[in-house]
């Protein structure tokens, strides 16, 4: 590979690119194939007699010139070598006389070698160049009409003058002669001037006397004519013989003639020189000169090129056969250049890439090999020229782009391998074609970005715009808003420039678009969020106006299905605050014609499904419009069962306005009275009770009461649906409280519950139980027990306490509760019942997760105890943790705090306060709690401390939060009462760890007062205080100065300890004396001190008391300085 490529001038931060020249390589770069062929030919020339023609066959770019260079190096590598190689490139001289040009170059080569006389052969070469002669052409002028008249005048004028002047004619001839003389002088002067100026042969028809007298100027021209541009074959042979005789006169000399690219010139020129070549090597045995044995002819050629030379003249059109015969006749031996193996050409390509892109790492090139192999095929046999041109194509792209736009070397290679049409096809094809697949395999997922940059020669953002029209139209056709949004995000202003033109239709005008296309387009535009910018872009506003015009121009939206409805809903959302536009679209939906025959059932169901989609899509409009339902009663009965599993919003049925409500009410009540289609009747009744028709279903409500009011021994068909319908009638006000309550009070609901239990109908059980609890929230037994009511009541109690006893009941009960009053209704029932109803609490806990009421501050503050109790049995973890988590996830926590602080402090609400404080930690809460705790009386404090409850927990929580309250006398009284209660007990109680912190909540004055009162408790205990007392309150009264001020400390506290062997008291006292050794020495009652000291001395010598007491006694003796005997 040559290193002579031009070096790119590299800007800072850019990587250089080098052009690979198309010239023979200096060395074999294809694994030795070229080297072997060159060595074989060189060896042939050195070791054999000449006079032979050697053929070197190889395709275009296969390396024939490289082999010629290698042959030359091998034959003339020694400066003293007597072999010379003369290379004639026929293609480089196409258009010149080839034989003459060949001889001129050969003369020059032998002159340079010093093999021929330079002067002599310069003359011969000049002779070849002077094969020309000069020809002169003169144009003979003809007289003009003026010249003819002038000549006649010369003859007529003298006679006429003589006649007129009455003189002799010879006298009259004088003026004529003078005129002729003057004309002649003028012409002579003109001719002389033009001759001096070198213009005598010029063609100037506008000046001079001849121009006046003749039709054209006098003209003379000279032309150089080449007689024979090329020597004849005889001349050529003669000159060639003379040249070779002189050049090869030394018997050691050898001459190798190389005729290259002869198969690439015009066929007639090529065949002419081919015929001349015969003179080089084809001599008869008798006439072959001696030098001919030292002359070799090497002809590189391409088999296809040779065939083209005879394409028009071959007999029978067999150009290949003619070429083969010619080659066999011309060449005594032929060498073929083998095609490179995959490893060879890959290595060649790697070397070329390293040379062309020297600043790139070799890892960047692997994708280039792969791209070439994929595009050309793994069995490709590229020539070195193919590979060099490929690398230069990559280099051309690299010079333009460097590493901009994320263009990798494989990406450049991919583009270089594709035609522009291929690139265009890959970029614009809606589905990946072969070219796109190839690009993706080479470049990766971003192949489209790379190709579009290179194809349009622009930065990515600008180039992408050129391909936007198709994706925009496709996104609209497919209702794909995400694709539109991605296009806009990626292309910005470029997107809008194309969108304004293509988005309105892609079909000239939105008004001409059919309903399905309009629906999909609107869905795409709405879900793209392109119209939600503030302010709306001009292009978006333009498109929106066209869409609205088109939508109102559509007379019917038949068929009205989910796709059409979603498109209509999208149009309503796009229109925004335009109730009139939404109402107009809703009227078009309601105006769809639904057949009343059997075929209308499917149409009615499709319409209803579309209605659900339309209502769901317009729920957020303000106000959300209602939709009139164009179904007959029979169609309602057909459609309702198929709507029960639909996932509908809470307001879906409420926004439907059925037509012919009275006819529907009559049809439902009639079927219910006849016990027909009860399940569908129940479904339809529940549906109608959620629509605007609810208050008109009086016949249906009365029929339901009659249906559930008997005491049949058989369970009513579809009891659950009937009960739910009756509950819905109650909620709609169609059934008064007395009528509804009588079904519970007179036992009909419990009777039906018993029948449902017999049938294991979980739905009916749940519905009957819920309906009964609505009327009788405390779950008391009815006054009457007709039929199976008594058994039904026992089943009710079982369901409430153990819902798992009847699988499925809990789930249905929850569903019924969600539809009938929800959380508030369950709270009303649960708080009215004295029973521990597990079913109700579980239902309540489940509704806490879904019912919006659970997030309302008023509901939370009113029902927090119910919430706490329900969470305790919900299975959602430890009760306190579940309760706390509820408040930590409460969105309305701030409103709950406001409601708490707006009311009075209630100690029984301490659990609520703790949960809110932990979830919020607001400073204003601490302030309000502190003020509230001051209002708690001593009795409440005493009870709370004796059996620690949530009030004490609130104190601890406030202390741990860094905002401990400073409490007063009532709290002091409570602590004193607690000290009195525990002074002689062995039970530490629940305050053992918390009491030290609780004591800190007293202000200084109350702390001092409490210390005095606790000391009094100790003194009055007469030595009987136990360990819990000292552990909890001992530190409060362990002050030296305080005890020195107590006159009865030694006599009424210390002495009883030793009298009653109180080890706990002695241990406390020992601690005091270690901290204050002079406590007893300074006490005012020294008589009592001496008595106590003597008692200690005796106790030390005694073995009375347990081990703890004896150890405490020795400790006190040591502090008092009492002598102790060794144990």
RAGI-V611592 format. One record per pair of residues at least 24 apart in sequence whose C-alpha atoms are under 8 Angstrom apart, sorted by the first residue. I is the first residue (numbers start at 1). J is the second residue. If there is no record, write none. Layout:
{{I & J} {I & J}}
//
This chain:
{{1 & 25} {1 & 26} {1 & 27} {1 & 29} {1 & 351} {1 & 352} {2 & 26} {3 & 355} {5 & 356} {14 & 402} {14 & 403} {15 & 357} {15 & 358} {15 & 359} {15 & 360} {15 & 402} {16 & 357} {16 & 358} {16 & 359} {16 & 399} {17 & 356} {17 & 357} {17 & 358} {17 & 395} {17 & 398} {17 & 399} {18 & 355} {18 & 356} {18 & 357} {18 & 395} {19 & 356} {19 & 392} {19 & 395} {20 & 352} {20 & 355} {20 & 356} {20 & 388} {20 & 391} {20 & 392} {22 & 385} {22 & 388} {23 & 65} {23 & 66} {24 & 63} {24 & 65} {24 & 66} {24 & 69} {25 & 66} {25 & 69} {26 & 66} {26 & 69} {26 & 70} {27 & 66} {27 & 70} {28 & 66} {29 & 348} {30 & 340} {30 & 344} {30 & 345} {30 & 347} {30 & 348} {31 & 344} {33 & 337} {33 & 338} {34 & 63} {34 & 66} {34 & 67} {34 & 337} {35 & 67} {35 & 70} {37 & 67} {37 & 335} {37 & 336} {37 & 337} {38 & 67} {38 & 68} {38 & 70} {38 & 71} {39 & 70} {39 & 71} {39 & 74} {41 & 71} {42 & 71} {42 & 74} {42 & 75} {45 & 296} {46 & 75} {49 & 293} {49 & 294} {50 & 292} {50 & 293} {50 & 294} {50 & 295} {50 & 296} {51 & 280} {51 & 281} {51 & 282} {51 & 292} {51 & 293} {51 & 294} {51 & 295} {51 & 296} {51 & 297} {52 & 281} {52 & 282} {52 & 295} {52 & 296} {52 & 297} {52 & 331} {52 & 332} {53 & 281} {53 & 296} {53 & 297} {53 & 298} {53 & 299} {53 & 330} {53 & 331} {53 & 332} {53 & 333} {54 & 296} {54 & 297} {54 & 298} {54 & 299} {54 & 331} {54 & 332} {54 & 333} {54 & 334} {54 & 335} {55 & 298} {55 & 299} {55 & 300} {55 & 301} {55 & 331} {55 & 332} {55 & 333} {55 & 334} {55 & 335} {56 & 298} {56 & 299} {56 & 300} {56 & 301} {56 & 334} {56 & 335} {56 & 336} {56 & 337} {57 & 300} {57 & 301} {57 & 302} {57 & 303} {57 & 334} {57 & 335} {57 & 336} {57 & 337} {58 & 300} {58 & 301} {58 & 302} {58 & 303} {58 & 336} {58 & 337} {58 & 338} {59 & 301} {59 & 302} {59 & 303} {59 & 304} {59 & 383} {60 & 302} {60 & 383} {60 & 385} {61 & 383} {61 & 384} {61 & 385} {61 & 386} {62 & 337} {62 & 339} {62 & 383} {62 & 384} {62 & 385} {63 & 337} {63 & 383} {63 & 384} {63 & 385} {64 & 300} {64 & 337} {65 & 260} {65 & 300} {68 & 258} {82 & 252} {82 & 253} {82 & 254} {83 & 253} {83 & 254} {83 & 255} {83 & 256} {84 & 113} {84 & 253} {84 & 254} {84 & 255} {84 & 256} {85 & 255} {85 & 256} {85 & 257} {85 & 258} {86 & 255} {86 & 256} {86 & 257} {86 & 258} {87 & 257} {87 & 258} {87 & 259} {87 & 260} {88 & 257} {88 & 258} {88 & 259} {88 & 260} {89 & 259} {89 & 260} {89 & 261} {89 & 262} {90 & 259} {90 & 260} {90 & 261} {90 & 262} {90 & 264} {90 & 265} {91 & 260} {91 & 261} {91 & 262} {91 & 264} {91 & 265} {94 & 265} {94 & 266} {97 & 229} {97 & 230} {98 & 230} {98 & 269} {98 & 273} {99 & 230} {99 & 231} {99 & 236} {99 & 273} {99 & 276} {100 & 128} {100 & 229} {100 & 230} {100 & 231} {100 & 236} {103 & 240} {107 & 243} {110 & 247} {115 & 246} {115 & 247} {115 & 248} {116 & 243} {116 & 246} {116 & 247} {128 & 231} {131 & 226} {131 & 227} {131 & 228} {131 & 229} {132 & 224} {132 & 225} {132 & 226} {132 & 227} {132 & 228} {133 & 224} {133 & 225} {133 & 226} {133 & 227} {134 & 222} {134 & 223} {134 & 224} {134 & 225} {135 & 222} {135 & 223} {135 & 224} {135 & 225} {136 & 220} {136 & 221} {136 & 222} {136 & 223} {137 & 220} {137 & 221} {137 & 222} {138 & 218} {138 & 219} {138 & 220} {138 & 221} {139 & 218} {139 & 219} {139 & 220} {140 & 218} {140 & 219} {141 & 214} {141 & 215} {141 & 216} {141 & 217} {141 & 218} {142 & 214} {142 & 215} {142 & 216} {143 & 213} {143 & 214} {143 & 215} {144 & 212} {144 & 213} {144 & 214} {144 & 215} {146 & 212} {146 & 213} {147 & 212} {147 & 213} {147 & 214} {233 & 276} {236 & 276} {237 & 276} {237 & 279} {244 & 291} {245 & 291} {248 & 291} {248 & 294} {249 & 291} {251 & 291} {251 & 294} {253 & 294} {254 & 294} {254 & 295} {254 & 296} {255 & 294} {255 & 295} {255 & 296} {256 & 295} {256 & 296} {256 & 297} {256 & 298} {257 & 295} {257 & 296} {257 & 297} {257 & 298} {258 & 297} {258 & 298} {258 & 299} {258 & 300} {259 & 297} {259 & 298} {259 & 299} {259 & 300} {260 & 299} {260 & 300} {260 & 301} {261 & 300} {261 & 301} {262 & 301} {263 & 301} {263 & 302} {263 & 305} {263 & 306} {263 & 309} {264 & 305} {266 & 309} {267 & 308} {267 & 309} {267 & 310} {270 & 309} {271 & 309} {278 & 330} {339 & 381} {339 & 382} {339 & 383} {340 & 381} {340 & 382} {340 & 383} {341 & 381} {342 & 378} {342 & 379} {342 & 380} {342 & 381} {345 & 381} {345 & 382} {345 & 383} {345 & 384} {348 & 384} {348 & 387} {349 & 387} {349 & 388} {349 & 391} {352 & 387} {352 & 388} {352 & 391} {353 & 391} {356 & 391} {356 & 392} {356 & 395} {357 & 395} {364 & 408} {364 & 409} {364 & 410} {365 & 409} {365 & 410} {366 & 410} {367 & 409} {367 & 410} {367 & 442} {368 & 409} {368 & 410} {368 & 413} {368 & 414} {370 & 442} {371 & 410} {371 & 413} {371 & 414} {371 & 438} {371 & 442} {372 & 413} {372 & 414} {372 & 417} {374 & 438} {375 & 417} {375 & 438} {390 & 416} {390 & 417} {405 & 450} {405 & 453} {405 & 459} {405 & 460} {406 & 450} {407 & 450} {410 & 442} {410 & 443} {411 & 442} {411 & 443} {411 & 447} {411 & 450} {411 & 451} {414 & 439} {414 & 442} {414 & 443} {415 & 451} {415 & 454} {420 & 455} {423 & 451} {423 & 455} {424 & 455} {427 & 451} {427 & 452} {427 & 467} {428 & 467} {428 & 470} {461 & 490} {461 & 491} {461 & 494} {462 & 491} {462 & 494} {464 & 491} {465 & 491} {465 & 494} {465 & 495} {465 & 498} {468 & 495} {468 & 498} {469 & 498} {469 & 499} {469 & 502} {472 & 499} {472 & 502} {472 & 503} {473 & 502} {473 & 503} {473 & 506} {475 & 521} {475 & 524} {476 & 503} {476 & 520} {476 & 521} {476 & 522} {476 & 524} {476 & 525} {477 & 517} {477 & 520} {477 & 521} {478 & 520} {478 & 521} {478 & 524} {479 & 519} {479 & 520} {479 & 521} {479 & 522} {479 & 523} {479 & 524} {479 & 525} {480 & 523} {480 & 524} {480 & 527} {480 & 528} {481 & 523} {481 & 524} {481 & 525} {481 & 526} {481 & 527} {481 & 528} {481 & 529} {482 & 524} {482 & 527} {482 & 528} {483 & 528} {484 & 524} {484 & 525} {484 & 528} {485 & 528} {485 & 529} {485 & 530} {496 & 539} {499 & 539} {500 & 539} {500 & 540} {500 & 542} {500 & 543} {503 & 543} {504 & 543} {504 & 546} {504 & 547} {510 & 546} {510 & 547} {510 & 550} {511 & 546} {511 & 547} {511 & 549} {511 & 550} {511 & 551} {511 & 553} {512 & 550} {513 & 550} {515 & 554} {515 & 557} {515 & 558} {515 & 564} {516 & 563} {516 & 564} {518 & 547} {518 & 551} {518 & 567} {519 & 563} {519 & 564} {519 & 565} {519 & 566} {519 & 567} {519 & 568} {519 & 570} {520 & 563} {520 & 564} {520 & 567} {521 & 567} {522 & 547} {522 & 567} {522 & 568} {522 & 570} {522 & 571} {523 & 566} {523 & 567} {523 & 570} {523 & 571} {526 & 570} {526 & 571} {526 & 573} {526 & 574} {527 & 570} {531 & 574} {544 & 574} {544 & 575} {547 & 571} {548 & 575} {551 & 585} {552 & 584} {552 & 585} {555 & 588} {556 & 588} {556 & 589} {556 & 591} {556 & 592} {557 & 588} {557 & 589} {557 & 592} {558 & 592} {559 & 592} {559 & 607} {560 & 589} {560 & 592} {560 & 606} {560 & 607} {560 & 610} {561 & 606} {561 & 607} {561 & 609} {561 & 610} {561 & 611} {562 & 606} {562 & 607} {562 & 609} {562 & 610} {562 & 611} {562 & 613} {562 & 614} {563 & 610} {564 & 610} {565 & 610} {565 & 611} {565 & 613} {565 & 614} {566 & 610} {566 & 613} {566 & 614} {566 & 617} {568 & 614} {569 & 613} {569 & 614} {569 & 615} {569 & 617} {569 & 618} {570 & 617} {572 & 618} {573 & 617} {573 & 618} {573 & 621} {576 & 621} {577 & 621} {577 & 622} {579 & 623} {579 & 625} {582 & 625} {583 & 625} {586 & 625} {586 & 626} {586 & 627} {587 & 627} {587 & 628} {590 & 627} {590 & 628} {590 & 629} {590 & 630} {591 & 630} {592 & 630} {594 & 630} {594 & 631} {596 & 632} {596 & 635} {600 & 635} {601 & 635} {601 & 638} {601 & 639} {604 & 631} {604 & 635} {604 & 639} {605 & 639} {605 & 642} {608 & 639} {612 & 648} {612 & 652} {615 & 652} {615 & 655} {616 & 648} {616 & 649} {616 & 652} {625 & 655} {626 & 655} {626 & 656} {626 & 657} {627 & 655} {627 & 656} {627 & 657} {628 & 656} {628 & 657} {628 & 658} {628 & 659} {629 & 656} {629 & 657} {629 & 658} {629 & 659} {630 & 658} {630 & 659} {631 & 658} {631 & 659} {632 & 659} {632 & 660} {632 & 664} {633 & 660} {633 & 663} {633 & 664} {633 & 667} {636 & 684} {637 & 680} {637 & 681} {637 & 684} {640 & 680} {640 & 683} {640 & 684} {641 & 680} {641 & 683} {644 & 683} {653 & 687} {653 & 688} {653 & 690} {653 & 691} {654 & 690} {654 & 691} {654 & 692} {655 & 691} {655 & 692} {656 & 691} {656 & 692} {657 & 691} {657 & 692} {657 & 693} {658 & 691} {658 & 692} {658 & 693} {661 & 693} {661 & 696} {661 & 697} {662 & 696} {662 & 697} {665 & 696} {665 & 697} {665 & 698} {665 & 699} {665 & 700} {666 & 699} {666 & 700} {668 & 700} {669 & 699} {669 & 700} {669 & 703} {672 & 700} {672 & 703} {672 & 704} {672 & 707} {673 & 703} {673 & 707} {678 & 717} {678 & 718} {678 & 722} {679 & 717} {679 & 718} {679 & 721} {679 & 722} {682 & 718} {682 & 721} {682 & 722} {682 & 724} {682 & 725} {683 & 721} {683 & 725} {685 & 725} {686 & 724} {686 & 725} {686 & 728} {689 & 728} {689 & 729} {689 & 732} {694 & 729} {694 & 732} {695 & 732} {695 & 733} {695 & 734} {697 & 734} {698 & 734} {701 & 726} {701 & 729} {701 & 734} {701 & 735} {702 & 735} {708 & 743} {708 & 748} {708 & 749} {709 & 743} {709 & 748} {710 & 748} {711 & 748} {711 & 751} {711 & 752} {711 & 787} {713 & 755} {714 & 755} {715 & 752} {715 & 755} {715 & 756} {716 & 752} {718 & 764} {719 & 764} {720 & 763} {720 & 764} {720 & 765} {720 & 766} {720 & 767} {720 & 768} {721 & 764} {723 & 764} {723 & 767} {723 & 768} {723 & 771} {724 & 767} {724 & 816} {727 & 771} {727 & 820} {728 & 820} {731 & 820} {740 & 775} {741 & 775} {744 & 771} {744 & 772} {744 & 775} {744 & 776} {744 & 782} {745 & 782} {745 & 783} {745 & 784} {746 & 782} {746 & 783} {746 & 784} {746 & 785} {746 & 786} {747 & 782} {747 & 784} {747 & 785} {747 & 786} {747 & 787} {747 & 789} {748 & 786} {748 & 789} {749 & 789} {750 & 788} {750 & 789} {750 & 790} {750 & 791} {750 & 792} {750 & 793} {750 & 796} {751 & 786} {751 & 787} {751 & 788} {751 & 789} {751 & 790} {751 & 791} {751 & 792} {752 & 788} {752 & 789} {752 & 792} {753 & 789} {753 & 792} {753 & 795} {753 & 796} {754 & 788} {754 & 789} {754 & 791} {754 & 792} {754 & 793} {754 & 795} {755 & 788} {755 & 792} {757 & 795} {760 & 806} {762 & 806} {762 & 807} {762 & 808} {762 & 809} {762 & 812} {763 & 808} {763 & 809} {763 & 812} {763 & 813} {765 & 809} {766 & 809} {766 & 810} {766 & 812} {766 & 813} {766 & 816} {767 & 812} {767 & 813} {767 & 816} {769 & 796} {770 & 813} {770 & 816} {770 & 817} {773 & 829} {774 & 825} {774 & 829} {777 & 828} {777 & 829} {777 & 830} {777 & 832} {777 & 833} {778 & 829} {778 & 830} {778 & 832} {778 & 833} {778 & 834} {779 & 833} {799 & 839} {800 & 837} {800 & 838} {800 & 839} {800 & 840} {801 & 836} {801 & 837} {801 & 838} {801 & 839} {802 & 838} {802 & 839} {803 & 838} {803 & 839} {810 & 839} {810 & 843} {813 & 843} {814 & 843} {814 & 846} {814 & 847} {817 & 843} {818 & 847} {818 & 851} {822 & 847} {822 & 851} {823 & 847} {823 & 848} {823 & 851} {823 & 853} {823 & 854} {824 & 853} {827 & 863} {827 & 866} {830 & 866} {831 & 866} {838 & 873} {841 & 869} {841 & 870} {841 & 871} {841 & 873} {841 & 874} {842 & 870} {842 & 871} {842 & 873} {842 & 874} {844 & 870} {845 & 870} {845 & 871} {845 & 874} {846 & 874} {855 & 890} {855 & 891} {855 & 892} {856 & 892} {857 & 892} {857 & 893} {857 & 895} {857 & 896} {857 & 899} {858 & 896} {858 & 899} {860 & 896} {861 & 896} {861 & 899} {861 & 900} {864 & 912} {883 & 915} {884 & 915} {884 & 918} {884 & 919} {887 & 915} {887 & 916} {887 & 919} {888 & 919} {888 & 920} {893 & 920} {897 & 925} {901 & 925} {901 & 928} {904 & 932} {905 & 929} {905 & 932} {905 & 933} {906 & 932} {907 & 933} {907 & 936} {907 & 951} {908 & 950} {908 & 951} {910 & 950} {910 & 951} {910 & 954} {911 & 950} {911 & 951} {911 & 954} {913 & 954} {914 & 953} {914 & 954} {914 & 957} {918 & 957} {921 & 961} {926 & 958} {926 & 963} {930 & 965} {930 & 966} {930 & 967} {933 & 967} {934 & 967} {934 & 968} {934 & 970} {936 & 970} {936 & 971} {937 & 970} {937 & 971} {938 & 969} {938 & 970} {938 & 971} {938 & 972} {938 & 973} {938 & 974} {939 & 974} {940 & 974} {941 & 970} {941 & 971} {941 & 973} {941 & 974} {941 & 975} {942 & 973} {942 & 974} {942 & 975} {942 & 977} {942 & 978} {943 & 974} {945 & 974} {945 & 975} {945 & 978} {945 & 991} {946 & 978} {946 & 981} {946 & 989} {947 & 989} {947 & 990} {948 & 990} {948 & 991} {955 & 998} {956 & 994} {956 & 997} {956 & 998} {959 & 997} {964 & 1001} {965 & 1001} {966 & 1001} {966 & 1002} {966 & 1003} {967 & 1001} {967 & 1002} {967 & 1003} {968 & 1002} {968 & 1003} {968 & 1006} {969 & 1006} {971 & 1002} {972 & 1002} {972 & 1006} {972 & 1007} {972 & 1010} {973 & 1010} {975 & 1010} {976 & 1010} {976 & 1013} {976 & 1014} {979 & 1014} {979 & 1017} {979 & 1029} {979 & 1033} {980 & 1014} {980 & 1017} {982 & 1028} {982 & 1029} {983 & 1017} {983 & 1018} {983 & 1021} {983 & 1024} {983 & 1025} {983 & 1026} {983 & 1028} {983 & 1029} {984 & 1021} {984 & 1024} {984 & 1025} {984 & 1026} {984 & 1029} {985 & 1025} {985 & 1026} {985 & 1028} {985 & 1029} {986 & 1026} {986 & 1027} {986 & 1028} {987 & 1028} {988 & 1028} {992 & 1028} {992 & 1031} {992 & 1032} {995 & 1032} {996 & 1032} {1011 & 1036} {1011 & 1037} {1012 & 1037} {1018 & 1053} {1019 & 1049} {1019 & 1052} {1019 & 1053} {1020 & 1052} {1022 & 1052} {1022 & 1053} {1022 & 1056} {1023 & 1052} {1023 & 1053} {1023 & 1054} {1023 & 1055} {1023 & 1056} {1023 & 1057} {1023 & 1059} {1023 & 1060} {1023 & 1062} {1023 & 1065} {1024 & 1056} {1024 & 1057} {1024 & 1060} {1024 & 1062} {1025 & 1064} {1025 & 1065} {1026 & 1064} {1026 & 1065} {1027 & 1064} {1027 & 1065} {1030 & 1064} {1030 & 1065} {1030 & 1068} {1034 & 1068} {1038 & 1072} {1040 & 1072} {1040 & 1076} {1040 & 1079} {1044 & 1079} {1044 & 1082} {1044 & 1083} {1044 & 1084} {1047 & 1083} {1047 & 1084} {1047 & 1085} {1050 & 1080} {1050 & 1085} {1050 & 1088} {1050 & 1089} {1050 & 1092} {1051 & 1088} {1051 & 1089} {1051 & 1092} {1054 & 1092} {1055 & 1092} {1058 & 1095} {1058 & 1096} {1058 & 1099} {1061 & 1105} {1061 & 1109} {1062 & 1109} {1063 & 1106} {1063 & 1108} {1063 & 1109} {1063 & 1110} {1063 & 1112} {1064 & 1109} {1066 & 1109} {1066 & 1112} {1066 & 1113} {1066 & 1116} {1067 & 1109} {1067 & 1112} {1069 & 1116} {1070 & 1112} {1070 & 1113} {1070 & 1115} {1070 & 1116} {1070 & 1119} {1073 & 1116} {1073 & 1119} {1074 & 1119} {1077 & 1119} {1077 & 1120} {1093 & 1117} {1093 & 1120} {1093 & 1122} {1096 & 1122} {1097 & 1122} {1097 & 1123} {1097 & 1124} {1100 & 1124} {1101 & 1125}}
//
